[in-house]
């Protein structure tokens, strides 16, 4: 290898080292970066706990129970859906297999004169049969 090539390679290596050293100093003095660097160093030396205190299935079950309790509380104290509340007072995450007609009847949202009148689609809110 010629001397010129060797000198050129050494210059490139030196420039890379200087460039990397300058990059490292850019983060010094910035509070957020200092904290992040400290935490990163601790994580590499101390390690990060990789286990949860409870099994995942237990946590999922607890979250489901809390969600159902909150939902039931909102259902008990809420204003909308009172006609359905009289039929289904207890909530459940199990699917109910109601027909479309049963849902329309329970909610009052169907082809009923009183419902259609609220949209101006029927002249009266009384049924034609009396």
Number of C-alpha atoms within 10 A of each C-alpha: 5 6 8 9 10 10 11 11 12 12 12 11 12 11 12 12 12 11 11 10 11 11 11 9 9 10 13 12 9 9 10 11 13 13 11 11 14 11 12 13 12 12 12 9 9 9 10 9 7 6 7 8 7 8 9 10 9 10 13 11 11 12 12 13 12 12 12 15 13 12 14 16 13 11 17 14 9 11 9 9 12 15 12 14 17 10 9 12 12 12 14 11 7 6 6 7 8 9 9 9 12 12 14 14 15 16 14 14 13 16 11 15 16 19 16 16 14 12 8 10 11 14 11 14 13 12 9 7 4 4
